[in-house]
Amino acid sequence: MNALKLIGAIFLLGSILLLGAGGYAYHHTKKFLEKSVVAKGTVVDLAPRSSRSGGPTYAPVVRFKTDRGETITAYGSLASSPPSYKRGEEVRIRYDPKNPRDISIDSFFELWFLTLILLGIGTVFGMVGAPMVLASVFSARKIRWLRENGQVIMTEYQSVIVNQSERSGGQHPYQIVSQWLDPTTNKIYVFHSRNLHFNPEKYIQTSQIPVRIDPQNPKKYWMDTSFLPEGAS
């Protein structure tokens, strides 16, 4: 599996996991809304919570009465900095009648924040990963078609270069460069090999490098590097 496909697959896997978690969060919130009861509460305190950014965040501590007259004090689901609420502020809350300490402040942001974050990041991961995987798949199909149907031409070896635009394993890969003069159009085409993770210069014993091209479009090509030793370093 090439690096592009591997990175794309990692992003797609992350996307699937995040979207799955987002779907679970959506289902959980939907069920909570169906069974929860609305009540009026008061923010009696702001509880500090540690955060990865270093500074504390604050979750509202809400006190309310249930339908049965029981006074409950519970934490809000989200913490923020600066605090989203003030001590003494009245808020509308939802609670689970079977577990009154399971509460959420009755606002769109409080109820759906986790779902939106998970689905949003999952969608972004998918938008990044899918094109990378598709590009790798289409590239593999193009190479397979050229290997089976491409016109073989002998090109003139030019040099070995370092591909500065890519990096793998902390190093830039090498590429073989060759060129060919199309006798029908008198146009010169330059070809690059696949990325190589070793310097192939000492293994190139010929001035002619075989390349398979699409006769209708020589810019679609595949350089045959089978003359190089397998796993050379």
C-alpha positions as CSV (number, residue, x, y, z in Angstrom):
1,M,0.0,0.0,0.0
2,N,1.5,3.3,-1.0
3,A,1.8,6.3,1.4
4,L,-1.1,8.2,-0.2
5,K,-3.5,5.3,0.1
6,L,-2.3,4.5,3.6
7,I,-2.8,8.1,4.9
8,G,-6.2,8.2,3.1
9,A,-7.2,4.9,4.7
10,I,-6.3,6.2,8.1
11,F,-8.4,9.3,7.6
12,L,-11.3,7.2,6.3
13,L,-11.1,4.9,9.3
14,G,-11.1,7.9,11.6
15,S,-14.1,9.2,9.7
16,I,-16.0,6.0,10.1
17,L,-15.3,5.8,13.8
18,L,-16.2,9.5,14.4
19,L,-19.3,9.3,12.3
20,G,-20.3,6.1,14.2
21,A,-19.7,7.8,17.5
22,G,-21.7,10.9,16.3
23,G,-24.5,8.6,15.3
24,Y,-24.5,7.0,18.7
25,A,-24.5,10.5,20.4
26,Y,-27.4,11.5,18.2
27,H,-29.4,8.4,19.2
28,H,-28.6,8.9,22.9
29,T,-29.7,12.6,22.8
30,K,-32.8,11.7,20.9
31,K,-33.8,9.1,23.5
32,F,-33.0,11.5,26.3
33,L,-35.3,14.1,24.8
34,E,-38.1,11.6,24.5
35,K,-38.0,10.5,28.1
36,S,-36.8,13.7,29.8
37,V,-38.9,16.2,31.8
38,V,-38.5,20.0,31.6
39,A,-38.0,21.9,34.8
40,K,-36.8,25.4,35.9
41,G,-33.4,25.5,37.7
42,T,-31.0,27.9,39.2
43,V,-27.2,28.0,38.7
44,V,-25.9,27.9,42.2
45,D,-22.2,27.4,41.5
46,L,-19.6,27.2,38.7
47,A,-17.4,24.1,39.1
48,P,-13.9,24.3,37.7
49,R,-12.6,21.5,35.5
50,S,-9.1,21.0,34.1
51,S,-8.6,21.4,30.4
52,R,-5.9,20.4,27.9
53,S,-5.3,24.0,27.1
54,G,-4.0,24.6,30.6
55,G,-6.6,27.0,31.9
56,P,-9.6,25.9,33.9
57,T,-13.1,25.6,32.4
58,Y,-16.3,26.0,34.4
59,A,-19.4,23.8,34.4
60,P,-22.7,25.1,35.8
61,V,-24.0,23.5,39.0
62,V,-27.8,23.6,38.7
63,R,-30.3,23.2,41.5
64,F,-34.0,22.3,40.7
65,K,-37.0,20.6,42.0
66,T,-38.5,17.5,40.3
67,D,-42.2,16.8,39.7
68,R,-42.1,14.9,43.0
69,G,-40.8,17.9,44.9
70,E,-37.3,16.5,45.4
71,T,-34.5,19.1,45.3
72,I,-31.6,18.0,43.1
73,T,-28.2,19.5,42.6
74,A,-26.4,18.3,39.5
75,Y,-23.7,19.4,37.0
76,G,-24.4,20.7,33.6
77,S,-23.0,18.7,30.7
78,L,-20.6,21.3,29.2
79,A,-17.8,23.3,30.7
80,S,-16.4,26.4,29.1
81,S,-14.0,29.4,29.7
82,P,-15.2,32.0,30.3
83,P,-18.3,30.4,32.0
84,S,-21.5,30.3,29.9
85,Y,-23.7,31.0,32.9
86,K,-23.6,33.2,36.1
87,R,-24.4,32.2,39.6
88,G,-28.0,32.9,40.4
89,E,-29.0,32.7,36.7
90,E,-32.3,30.8,36.1
91,V,-32.1,28.1,33.4
92,R,-34.5,25.7,31.8
93,I,-33.2,22.1,32.2
94,R,-34.2,18.6,31.2
95,Y,-33.8,15.6,33.5
96,D,-34.4,11.9,33.4
97,P,-37.3,11.1,35.8
98,K,-35.6,7.7,36.7
99,N,-32.3,9.4,37.3
100,P,-32.8,13.1,38.1
101,R,-29.1,13.8,38.3
102,D,-28.9,13.0,34.6
103,I,-29.6,16.5,33.3
104,S,-28.9,18.8,30.4
105,I,-29.6,22.5,30.1
106,D,-32.4,22.8,27.6
107,S,-30.5,24.6,24.7
108,F,-29.6,23.4,21.3
109,F,-25.9,23.9,21.9
110,E,-25.9,22.0,25.2
111,L,-27.9,19.1,23.9
112,W,-26.3,18.6,20.5
113,F,-22.7,19.9,21.0
114,L,-21.1,16.5,21.2
115,T,-23.1,15.1,18.2
116,L,-22.2,18.1,16.0
117,I,-18.5,18.0,16.9
118,L,-18.2,14.2,16.2
119,L,-20.2,14.4,12.9
120,G,-18.4,17.6,11.9
121,I,-14.9,16.2,12.4
122,G,-15.9,12.8,11.0
123,T,-17.1,14.6,7.8
124,V,-13.9,16.6,7.5
125,F,-11.8,13.4,7.9
126,G,-13.9,11.7,5.2
127,M,-13.5,14.7,2.8
128,V,-9.7,14.5,3.3
129,G,-9.4,10.7,3.2
130,A,-11.8,9.8,0.4
131,P,-10.1,11.8,-2.4
132,M,-6.7,10.4,-1.3
133,V,-7.9,6.8,-1.5
134,L,-9.7,7.4,-4.8
135,A,-6.7,9.1,-6.3
136,S,-4.6,6.1,-5.3
137,V,-7.2,3.6,-6.7
138,F,-7.5,5.5,-10.0
139,S,-3.7,5.7,-10.2
140,A,-3.4,2.0,-9.8
141,R,-6.0,1.4,-12.4
142,K,-4.2,3.7,-14.8
143,I,-0.9,1.9,-14.3
144,R,-2.6,-1.5,-14.8
145,W,-4.2,-0.3,-18.0
146,L,-0.9,1.1,-19.3
147,R,1.0,-2.1,-18.4
148,E,-1.6,-4.2,-20.3
149,N,-2.4,-1.9,-23.2
150,G,0.2,0.9,-23.4
151,Q,2.6,1.4,-26.3
152,V,6.2,0.6,-25.4
153,I,8.7,3.3,-26.3
154,M,12.4,3.5,-25.5
155,T,13.3,6.7,-23.8
156,E,16.7,8.3,-23.1
157,Y,17.9,8.1,-19.5
158,Q,18.7,11.6,-18.2
159,S,19.3,11.5,-14.5
160,V,18.2,10.5,-11.0
161,I,16.6,13.3,-8.9
162,V,15.3,13.6,-5.4
163,N,11.6,14.3,-5.2
164,Q,11.5,17.2,-2.8
165,S,7.7,17.4,-2.9
166,E,7.2,14.1,-1.0
167,R,8.7,12.6,2.1
168,S,8.5,9.0,3.4
169,G,10.2,7.6,6.5
170,G,11.8,11.0,7.1
171,Q,13.5,11.0,3.7
172,H,12.7,12.3,0.2
173,P,12.3,9.5,-2.4
174,Y,14.3,9.2,-5.6
175,Q,13.0,9.3,-9.2
176,I,14.5,8.3,-12.5
177,V,14.1,10.9,-15.3
178,S,14.1,10.1,-19.0
179,Q,13.0,11.8,-22.2
180,W,11.6,10.9,-25.6
181,L,11.3,12.8,-28.9
182,D,8.0,12.0,-30.5
183,P,8.9,11.5,-34.2
184,T,5.4,12.4,-35.4
185,T,5.1,15.7,-33.6
186,N,8.8,16.5,-33.0
187,K,7.8,17.2,-29.4
188,I,10.0,16.2,-26.4
189,Y,8.3,14.4,-23.5
190,V,9.9,14.1,-20.0
191,F,9.0,11.0,-17.9
192,H,9.5,10.3,-14.2
193,S,9.6,6.9,-12.5
194,R,7.6,6.0,-9.4
195,N,9.1,7.1,-6.1
196,L,12.0,4.9,-5.1
197,H,13.3,4.6,-1.6
198,F,16.9,4.0,-2.6
199,N,19.3,5.7,-5.0
200,P,19.1,3.7,-8.2
201,E,22.0,5.3,-10.0
202,K,24.5,2.4,-9.6
203,Y,21.9,0.0,-11.0
204,I,21.2,1.8,-14.2
205,Q,23.4,0.1,-16.8
206,T,21.7,1.3,-19.9
207,S,20.9,4.6,-21.6
208,Q,17.4,3.3,-22.7
209,I,14.6,3.2,-20.3
210,P,11.3,1.5,-21.4
211,V,8.1,3.5,-20.9
212,R,4.5,2.5,-21.7
213,I,2.4,5.4,-22.9
214,D,-1.2,6.0,-24.0
215,P,-0.8,6.5,-27.8
216,Q,-3.6,9.1,-27.6
217,N,-2.0,11.0,-24.8
218,P,1.8,10.4,-24.1
219,K,1.4,12.4,-20.9
220,K,-0.3,9.3,-19.5
221,Y,2.5,6.9,-19.0
222,W,4.2,4.3,-16.8
223,M,8.0,3.8,-16.5
224,D,9.0,0.2,-16.4
225,T,11.6,-0.1,-13.6
226,S,11.6,-3.9,-13.4
227,F,15.3,-3.8,-14.3
228,L,16.1,-2.5,-10.8
229,P,16.9,-5.2,-8.1
230,E,14.1,-5.9,-5.7
231,G,14.6,-4.2,-2.3
232,A,17.8,-2.6,-3.3
233,S,19.3,-0.1,-0.8
